């Protein structure tokens, strides 16, 4: 629909700028207007000339490509009319029209959106006066996503193809490959310049005020180019770089992420294979899914692969080693389970953690829905912490000696009326990893000088603040008193008797990053019913969805957002439900991540949410005798709360042993 509709809309004197669009599609557009520019090949330091008609059409294959175009906002001309087209859009994202209309209300005379399911959308705008197309585009792609996750880092880029490195950031300065920096950069120079080198020899950088990082263009690192005569110098440079993850363009986590993960897929294991010098995913019942030659997985490929149980990697030449790594990293970031018996030496830029997570899984693991999701979580963790835009630029900054923006901090609010649970709860918080956290212990009617409280507090190694609140205060008010003592960027609400995996908080932080949701949490997939000594497997539905149905002990949101809402609702019961409703009423979004790092503990009494054990069993998918945590809880052999953990072999199936073998072998 989108291309046909575009050919009707375009005038002969319009300027058409494409990005990520196949050559045959560009030729179809050129038949309508001869002025067609490929943004993937232009010099980003040279501004585009304004069209004679005063109208620009910006055509991208996917949303991920459109976000790359926003990085070139500075070279797009001012226009009286703007057409923005996304040719393939299986995704939830379209332009935020109300927000766009408010921002440009004084200039917009026409605003129209045509949308076709799975076939893209076209946005048409007309203005009363010349309007910077780049600024409008930035507002279109931003929606709720910030321009960048590294606000403390100022970046300049040079060379065709640089958009792959910092998608969606219109604040990026665009400079010539040899420099120098230009106004307004003289007032505040960037921290880094990233240059994409399309052809040797390397031009000298002329401006000594800023650190420079050089990377090879995709076309230089293909197997065909590496086999050409005289390519040995390039091969030597590549050999030095294949082990460095920061040699690979990052994955745009705004578009390529676990959102929409399917727990019970309808198709079997597909294969990532070489076909005609290009990779594609093939499988029974699956139409072939071609992979872009540069390895830049987008939301379109991810949506087509959600139905497969896993993708087995058949390492081949693809188009080049870095493109191959980028492909695998993108699939892993999306949470699509991957299988491989090895990682070849030239794919070392995957990183050790991701390589071990891919080679550690087996086809048998994929047969069980729970084990399959556990491996998906392991792989997405490693990929997002290594290959996302946010982490790539933190790594580049650190390597260049530039300022590295600080990681967000978390204040864990633990409010309890049960002094005998304090030690257990603090131990759960203390084993969290990959996160900088402080604990605010709110003693709700509990004296701080009780022996069991003093002993637990003294044994806690992390930052800890104790707040005493009278028992007469409502539970929500007690939490708000604890909020006043919190110093973290984000606040996590913690239950005193539930079990949390060691990466529970880290997983929520990842979800907050790739969803840009105002509140994230999860549902308990497993519930331990103490009075029956049974672990109930709950039918919680799909994870990785925007949903307000969350477990109260799993909530994470920005401290400023919580303060703006007036703190926690001052009620005794249903505090979590009231908080979620207040946030949604204020326009906030709520997201549910996976619940495999959390187990709810139900005793016979003492809970604010009253529900009997038989009610939990009535809607359970399965019942397991005893306390049976999944593998991501990492409770093997631990003695928690006086109970030796009994692991469920069906849930674990040798996972830990395979991970250790994969890591020790360096695969």
C-alpha positions in Angstrom: 0.0 0.0 0.0 2.7 2.5 1.0 4.7 2.6 -2.2 1.6 2.8 -4.4 0.1 5.5 -2.3 3.4 7.4 -2.4 3.6 7.3 -6.2 0.2 9.1 -6.2 1.3 11.7 -3.7 4.6 12.7 -5.2 5.1 15.6 -7.5 7.9 15.9 -10.1 9.7 18.6 -8.2 9.5 17.0 -4.8 12.6 15.9 -3.0 12.5 12.2 -1.9 15.0 11.1 0.7 15.1 7.3 1.4 16.8 5.3 4.1 16.9 1.5 4.4 14.9 1.2 1.2 15.8 -1.5 -1.4 17.2 -0.2 -4.8 14.2 -1.4 -6.8 11.9 0.6 -4.6 14.0 3.7 -5.1 13.7 3.2 -8.8 9.9 3.1 -8.6 10.0 6.4 -6.7 12.4 7.9 -9.2 9.9 7.3 -11.9 7.6 9.8 -10.1 10.2 12.4 -9.2 13.9 12.4 -10.4 15.2 14.0 -7.2 15.7 10.9 -5.0 18.5 10.8 -2.4 19.7 7.8 -0.5 20.5 8.9 3.1 22.6 5.8 3.7 25.2 7.0 1.1 25.2 10.8 1.5 27.9 12.8 3.3 26.1 13.7 6.6 28.1 16.9 6.8 26.5 18.3 3.6 23.0 19.8 3.9 20.4 18.7 1.4 19.2 21.5 -1.0 15.6 22.6 -0.5 13.2 21.2 -3.1 11.7 23.5 -5.7 8.2 22.4 -4.7 8.9 23.1 -1.0 7.9 19.6 -0.1 10.0 16.7 1.2 9.1 13.0 1.2 11.1 10.9 3.7 10.7 7.2 2.9 12.1 4.5 5.3 11.7 0.7 5.2 11.0 0.4 8.9 10.7 2.4 12.1 14.3 1.5 12.9 15.4 3.1 9.7 13.2 6.2 10.3 15.0 6.6 13.7 18.3 6.5 11.8 17.0 9.3 9.6 16.3 11.4 12.7 20.1 11.4 13.4 20.5 13.4 10.1 18.0 16.0 11.2 20.6 18.7 10.9 21.0 18.3 7.1 17.3 18.1 6.2 15.9 21.3 4.6 13.1 23.6 5.8 9.9 22.8 3.9 6.2 23.8 3.5 5.1 20.2 3.2 6.4 17.0 4.6 5.5 13.3 3.8 6.9 10.6 6.1 6.4 7.0 5.0 7.3 3.8 6.7 6.9 0.9 4.2 6.7 -2.0 6.6 5.2 -1.6 10.1 4.1 -4.7 11.9 4.9 -2.9 15.1 2.8 -1.0 17.6 4.4 2.3 16.7 2.9 5.0 14.6 3.3 8.7 14.9 1.9 10.3 18.1 -0.5 12.7 16.3 -1.9 14.5 19.4 1.6 15.3 20.6 2.7 16.3 17.1 -0.3 18.6 16.6 0.3 20.3 19.9 4.0 20.9 19.3 3.4 22.4 15.8 -0.1 23.8 16.3 0.8 27.3 15.1 2.2 26.0 11.8 0.3 22.9 10.8 -2.6 23.4 8.4 -3.0 19.7 7.4 -2.2 16.5 9.3 -3.2 13.2 7.9 -2.2 9.6 8.7 -2.9 6.7 6.4 -2.2 3.3 8.0 -2.5 -0.2 6.6 -2.0 -3.3 8.9 1.4 -4.8 8.4 2.0 -2.6 5.4 3.2 0.6 6.8 1.9 4.1 7.2 2.1 7.5 5.6 2.0 10.8 7.5 1.2 14.0 5.5 1.8 17.5 7.0 1.5 21.0 5.5 2.7 24.1 7.2 1.9 27.8 7.1 5.6 28.7 6.6 9.0 27.1 6.0 9.5 24.6 8.8 12.7 22.6 9.7 11.9 19.1 8.5 14.5 17.6 10.8 12.9 19.0 13.9 9.5 17.7 12.9 11.0 14.3 12.2 12.7 14.2 15.6 9.3 14.8 17.2 7.7 12.0 15.1 10.2 9.3 16.1 10.7 10.4 19.6 7.1 9.6 20.8 7.9 8.6 24.4 11.5 7.6 23.7 14.2 10.1 24.7 16.7 11.0 22.0 19.4 9.1 23.7 20.1 7.1 26.9 23.5 8.8 27.4 22.4 12.5 28.0 25.7 13.4 29.6 27.7 12.5 26.4 28.0 14.9 23.5 28.7 13.2 20.2 29.7 14.3 16.7 29.8 11.8 13.8 31.2 11.8 10.3 31.0 9.6 7.2 28.2 7.8 5.4 26.6 5.1 7.5 27.1 6.8 10.8 23.4 6.7 11.5 23.7 3.0 12.4 25.7 4.0 15.5 23.4 6.5 17.1 19.8 6.1 15.9 17.1 8.5 17.0 19.4 11.2 18.2 18.8 14.5 16.4 21.2 16.3 18.8 24.2 14.5 17.2 26.6 17.0 15.5 27.4 16.2 11.9 30.9 17.1 10.8 33.3 16.5 7.8 35.5 13.4 8.0 38.7 15.5 8.4 37.0 18.1 10.6 37.1 20.7 11.9 34.2 21.1 14.4 31.8 23.8 13.3 29.6 26.3 15.1 28.0 26.0 17.5 30.5 23.3 18.7 33.1 25.9 19.3 31.2 27.0 22.4 30.8 23.4 23.8 32.9 20.9 21.9 31.7 17.2 21.8 33.2 14.6 24.0 33.7 12.2 21.1 33.8 12.2 17.3 33.0 8.9 15.6 34.2 8.7 12.0 33.0 6.0 9.6 35.7 5.4 7.1 34.5 4.4 3.6 37.8 4.1 1.8 41.5 4.1 2.7 43.6 6.1 3.1 42.4 7.5 6.5 42.2 11.3 6.4 43.9 13.1 9.3 41.6 14.7 11.8 42.3 18.5 11.9 40.8 19.5 15.2 42.8 18.6 18.4 40.1 19.6 20.8 38.2 16.4 20.7 38.8 12.6 20.9 38.3 10.7 17.7 37.2 7.1 17.2 37.5 5.5 13.7 35.3 2.6 12.5 35.2 0.9 9.1 32.2 1.2 6.9 30.1 -1.9 6.4 31.1 -2.2 2.7 34.8 -2.5 3.7 34.3 -5.5 6.0 32.5 -7.9 3.6 33.9 -11.3 2.8 34.2 -10.3 -0.8 36.3 -7.2 0.0 38.5 -9.2 2.4 39.3 -11.6 -0.4 40.4 -8.9 -2.9 44.0 -8.4 -3.8 45.7 -5.9 -1.6 43.2 -6.4 1.2 45.7 -7.7 3.7 46.0 -4.5 5.5 42.3 -4.4 6.0 42.4 -8.0 7.1 45.0 -7.3 9.7 43.0 -4.4 11.0 40.0 -6.6 11.2 41.9 -9.4 13.0 42.8 -6.8 15.7 39.1 -5.8 16.0 37.0 -9.0 15.8 37.3 -9.6 19.6 36.1 -6.1 20.5 32.4 -5.7 20.9 32.6 -1.9 20.2 33.7 -2.6 16.6 30.1 -3.5 15.8 27.3 -1.0 15.2 24.8 -1.3 18.1 21.3 -2.7 18.2 18.6 0.0 18.5 16.8 -1.3 21.6 13.9 1.0 21.1 12.8 -1.1 18.1 14.6 -4.4 18.7 13.8 -5.7 22.1 11.8 -8.5 23.9 8.4 -6.7 23.6 5.9 -9.2 22.2 7.8 -12.3 23.2 5.6 -15.4 22.6 5.7 -18.1 25.3 4.1 -20.9 23.3 5.1 -20.4 19.6 3.3 -22.2 16.9 6.4 -23.1 14.8 9.4 -25.3 15.5 13.1 -24.5 15.3 14.1 -22.4 12.3 17.6 -22.0 10.8 19.8 -19.0 10.1 21.4 -20.0 6.8 23.4 -18.5 3.9 21.6 -18.0 0.7 23.0 -16.1 -2.3 25.6 -14.3 -0.2 23.0 -13.2 2.3 21.6 -14.6 5.5 18.0 -15.6 5.8 15.9 -17.5 8.4 14.1 -20.5 7.0 11.9 -23.1 8.6 8.8 -25.3 8.2 5.7 -23.2 7.9 7.8 -20.0 7.9 8.1 -17.8 4.8 11.8 -17.1 4.3 12.9 -14.0 6.3 15.8 -12.2 4.6 18.3 -10.5 6.9 19.6 -7.0 5.8 23.1 -7.2 4.4 24.5 -4.9 7.0 23.1 -7.1 9.7 20.8 -4.4 11.1 17.9 -6.5 12.5 14.7 -4.4 12.7 11.3 -4.8 14.2 10.0 -6.2 10.9 12.3 -9.3 11.0 11.6 -9.7 14.7 7.8 -9.7 14.2 8.1 -12.4 11.5 10.2 -14.6 13.8 8.0 -14.4 17.0 6.2 -17.7 16.0 9.4 -19.8 15.9 10.5 -21.8 18.9 14.2 -21.0 18.3 16.7 -20.1 15.6 19.7 -22.4 15.0 22.7 -20.6 13.7 24.5 -22.3 10.7 27.6 -20.1 10.7 28.3 -19.1 7.1 29.9 -16.3 5.2 26.9 -14.0 5.3 28.0 -10.6 3.9 30.8 -10.1 6.5 32.0 -10.9 10.0 30.7 -7.8 11.7 27.4 -8.0 9.9 27.0 -11.6 11.1 27.7 -10.6 14.7 25.3 -7.7 14.4 22.6 -10.1 13.2 23.0 -12.5 16.0 23.2 -9.8 18.6 20.0 -8.3 17.2 18.1 -11.6 17.4 19.3 -12.1 21.0 18.3 -8.5 22.0 14.8 -9.3 20.7 14.6 -12.4 23.0 14.4 -14.9 20.1 16.1 -18.0 21.5 19.3 -18.9 19.6 21.2 -22.2 19.3 24.7 -22.8 18.1 27.3 -25.5 18.7 30.2 -23.0 18.5 31.1 -19.4 18.0 33.8 -19.0 15.3 36.9 -16.9 16.1 35.8 -14.1 13.7 32.6 -13.7 15.7 34.4 -12.9 18.9 32.8 -9.4 18.9 29.6 -11.1 20.2 31.2 -11.0 23.7 32.0 -13.8 26.0 28.7 -13.7 27.9 26.5 -13.8 24.8 28.6 -16.5 23.2 28.3 -18.7 26.3 24.5 -18.1 26.5 24.1 -19.1 22.8 26.2 -22.3 22.9 24.9 -23.3 26.3 21.4 -24.0 25.2 20.2 -27.2 23.5 17.4 -28.2 21.2 15.9 -30.2 24.1 15.7 -27.0 26.2 13.5 -25.5 23.5 11.0 -28.3 23.8 9.9 -27.0 27.3 8.2 -23.6 27.3 9.7 -22.6 30.7 13.3 -23.6 29.9 13.0 -22.0 26.5 12.0 -18.7 28.1 14.8 -19.0 30.7 17.3 -19.3 27.9 15.7 -16.3 26.1 16.2 -14.2 29.2 19.8 -15.3 29.6 20.6 -14.4 26.0 18.7 -11.1 25.9 20.4 -10.0 29.1 23.9 -10.6 27.6 23.0 -9.0 24.3 21.3 -5.9 25.7 24.1 -5.3 28.2 26.7 -5.6 25.4 25.1 -4.5 22.1 22.4 -1.9 22.9 23.0 1.7 21.9 23.2 2.8 25.5 25.9 0.3 26.4 27.8 0.7 23.2 28.3 4.4 23.8 29.2 3.9 27.4 31.9 1.5 26.2 33.1 3.9 23.5 33.3 6.7 26.0 35.2 4.7 28.5 37.7 3.4 25.9 38.3 6.9 24.7 38.7 8.4 28.1 35.6 10.6 27.7 33.1 11.2 30.5 30.9 8.1 31.1 27.4 8.9 32.2 26.6 7.4 35.6 24.4 4.3 35.8 20.9 4.8 37.4 20.7 4.1 41.1 17.8 2.2 42.8 16.3 2.7 46.2 14.7 -0.5 47.4 11.7 0.2 49.7 11.3 -2.6 52.1 8.3 -2.0 54.5 7.6 -4.6 57.1 5.6 -5.3 60.3 7.4 -8.6 60.8 10.8 -8.3 62.5 11.6 -12.0 62.0 11.5 -11.4 58.1 14.0 -8.6 58.0 17.1 -10.7 57.8 15.6 -12.9 55.0 14.5 -9.8 53.0 17.8 -8.0 53.3 19.6 -11.1 52.2 17.5 -11.1 49.0 18.4 -7.5 48.4 22.0 -8.1 49.1 22.5 -10.7 46.4 21.3 -8.4 43.6 23.9 -7.9 40.9 24.5 -5.5 37.9 22.7 -2.7 39.8 23.7 0.1 42.2 21.2 -0.1 45.0 20.5 1.3 48.4 17.9 -0.1 50.9 15.4 1.9 52.8 14.0 -0.3 55.6 10.7 1.0 56.8 9.8 -0.5 60.2 6.0 -0.3 60.4 5.3 -0.4 64.0 8.4 -2.4 64.7 11.1 -1.0 67.1 14.5 -0.7 65.5 16.2 -1.9 68.7 14.7 -5.4 68.6 17.5 -8.0 68.6 16.5 -9.7 65.3 16.3 -6.3 63.6 19.6 -5.0 64.9 21.4 -8.2 63.9 19.9 -8.1 60.4 20.8 -4.5 59.9 24.3 -5.0 61.2 24.9 -7.9 58.8 23.7 -6.0 55.7 26.7 -4.9 53.6 25.1 -2.4 51.3 23.8 1.2 52.0 20.9 1.0 54.4 18.6 3.6 55.9 16.2 2.7 58.7 12.9 4.6 59.0 10.5 3.9 61.9 6.7 4.6 61.3 4.0 4.1 63.9 1.8 1.1 63.4 -1.3 3.3 63.2 -0.2 4.8 59.9 -1.7 3.2 56.7 0.7 1.0 54.7 0.8 3.5 51.8 1.7 6.3 54.2 4.5 4.2 55.7 5.9 3.6 52.2 5.8 7.4 51.4 7.7 8.1 54.6 10.4 5.7 53.3 10.3 7.4 49.9 11.3 10.7 51.6 14.5 9.0 52.8 15.3 7.5 49.3 18.1 8.9 47.2 18.1 6.6 44.1 17.1 7.6 40.6 14.4 4.9 40.7 12.4 3.2 43.5 11.6 -0.5 43.8 8.9 -1.8 46.1 10.0 -5.0 47.8 8.1 -7.6 49.8 9.6 -9.0 52.9 8.8 -12.7 52.4 9.0 -13.3 48.6 12.0 -14.8 46.8 13.9 -12.7 44.2 16.5 -13.9 41.7 19.9 -12.2 41.8 19.2 -10.3 38.6 15.6 -9.3 39.4 16.4 -5.6 39.7 18.8 -5.6 36.7 16.1 -7.2 34.5 13.6 -4.5 35.5 16.2 -1.8 34.7 16.7 -3.3 31.2 12.9 -3.4 30.7 12.6 0.3 31.7 15.4 1.1 29.2 14.0 -0.6 26.2 10.3 0.2 26.8 10.6 3.7 28.2 7.6 2.8 30.4 6.9 4.9 33.5 6.5 1.8 35.7 7.7 -1.7 35.1 7.1 -4.9 37.1 6.2 -8.5 36.5 3.8 -11.3 37.6 4.7 -14.2 39.8 4.9 -17.3 37.5 5.5 -19.5 40.5 3.8 -19.2 43.9 4.9 -21.3 46.9 2.0 -22.3 49.1 3.6 -22.9 52.5 0.7 -24.5 54.2 0.4 -27.2 51.5 4.2 -27.3 50.7 3.3 -27.0 47.0 4.7 -24.7 44.2 1.9 -23.6 41.9 2.7 -22.8 38.3 0.3 -19.9 37.5 -1.2 -19.2 34.0 0.1 -15.6 34.0 -0.3 -15.2 30.2 2.3 -13.6 28.0 5.2 -11.6 29.5 6.9 -8.6 27.9 3.7 -6.7 27.3 2.3 -3.2 28.2 -0.1 -4.3 31.0 -1.2 -3.0 34.4 -1.6 -6.5 35.8 1.5 -6.8 38.1 2.6 -8.3 41.4 2.9 -5.6 44.1 6.3 -6.7 45.2 7.8 -6.1 41.8 7.2 -2.4 41.0 10.0 -0.1 39.7 9.5 3.5 38.7 11.4 6.8 38.8 11.6 8.5 42.2 10.6 11.8 40.6 7.5 10.3 39.0 6.5 8.8 42.3 7.0 12.1 44.0 4.9 13.9 41.4 2.1 11.5 42.1 2.2 12.5 45.8 3.9 9.3 46.9 2.1 6.1 47.5 -1.7 6.3 48.0 -2.4 6.6 51.7 -4.4 3.4 52.0 -4.0 0.3 54.1 -4.7 -2.2 51.4 -4.5 -2.4 47.6 -1.7 0.2 47.6 -0.2 -1.2 44.4 -3.5 -1.2 42.4 -4.2 2.4 43.6 -0.7 3.5 42.5 -1.0 2.0 39.1 -4.4 3.6 38.5 -3.0 7.0 39.6 -0.1 6.7 37.2 -2.3 5.7 34.3 -4.7 8.5 35.1 -1.7 10.9 34.8 -0.9 9.5 31.4 1.9 7.1 32.4 2.5 3.7 30.8 2.9 0.4 32.7 4.9 -2.6 31.4 5.1 -6.2 32.5 8.4 -8.0 32.1 9.1 -11.7 32.6 8.4 -13.1 36.1 11.1 -15.9 36.1 13.2 -14.1 38.7 10.5 -13.8 41.3 8.5 -16.3 43.5 5.6 -15.2 45.6 5.4 -16.7 49.1 2.0 -17.4 50.5 1.4 -18.3 54.1 -1.9 -19.2 55.7 -2.3 -15.6 57.0 -0.6 -12.2 57.3 -1.0 -10.9 53.7 -2.6 -7.6 52.6 -4.1 -9.5 49.6 -6.3 -12.1 51.0 -6.6 -15.2 48.8 -6.7 -18.8 49.9 -4.3 -21.6 48.8 -7.1 -23.5 47.2 -7.9 -20.4 45.1 -4.3 -20.4 43.8 -4.4 -24.1 43.0 -7.8 -23.8 41.3 -6.4 -21.8 38.4 -2.8 -23.2 38.4 -1.4 -24.8 35.2 0.6 -27.2 37.3 1.5 -28.2 40.9 4.9 -29.2 42.0 5.5 -30.9 45.4 7.7 -28.8 47.7 9.5 -25.5 47.0 10.6 -25.8 43.3 12.2 -22.6 42.0 13.2 -22.2 38.4 16.8 -21.9 37.2 16.9 -18.1 37.0 16.3 -17.9 40.8 19.8 -19.4 41.3 18.8 -21.0 44.7 20.5 -24.3 44.1 21.5 -25.7 47.5 20.8 -22.5 49.5 19.1 -22.7 52.9 16.6 -19.9 52.9 14.3 -19.2 55.8 15.3 -22.5 57.3 14.3 -24.5 54.2 16.7 -26.3 52.0 15.8 -25.7 48.4 14.7 -28.7 46.4 15.3 -28.0 42.7 12.9 -29.3 40.1 14.9 -31.3 37.5 12.4 -30.7 34.8 12.9 -27.0 35.2 16.7 -27.1 35.4 17.9 -29.9 33.1 21.6 -29.4 33.6 21.5 -25.7 32.8 24.2 -24.6 35.3 26.5 -27.4 34.2 26.2 -26.5 30.5 26.8 -22.8 31.2 30.0 -23.7 33.2 31.2 -25.9 30.4 30.5 -23.3 27.7 32.2 -20.5 29.7 35.3 -22.7 30.5 35.8 -23.8 26.9 35.7 -20.2 25.7 33.0 -21.0 23.2 
